[in-house]
Amino acid sequence: MISTPSDYGELIALNLPPLIDAIMSKAESTARFLQTSGDRAYCDDCLIMLMGFSGPDEAEQVTSGLGGTDGFLRELGECCLCHERKQTIRAR
C-alpha cells in the first residue's frame, strides 16, 4: 500500500506511476469493449458513461491514444448511442 511521499518517489523511480497504471487499465478495457462492439462508433461523452471515465479529459486521452493505433479509427461521425455527429472511435 502506498502511504508516504517516499513510496510515490519509489514508484516514479520504477516508472510505474499509479495514474499511468489506471489510464492503461482504462485504455485496455476500452479497447476490449470497442473490439467486441463490431463497427459501432462511440463518442467520448457516451464512453464516459459506459467506461467510467472521470471526465472528458480522461476519455479524450484514452480515445486519442487508441485512435493513433492500427486497430481503431477516430473520426468525425455519428455516435451509435446519442446519434450526435462528433468525434467518435470504433474498432477497424
Secondary structure, DSSP 8 states (H G I E B T S, - for coil): ---SHHHHHHHHHTT--HHHHHHHHHHHHHHHHHHTSTT--EEHHHHHHHHT-SSHHHHHHHHHHHHTSTTEEEEEEE-TTT--EEEEEEE-
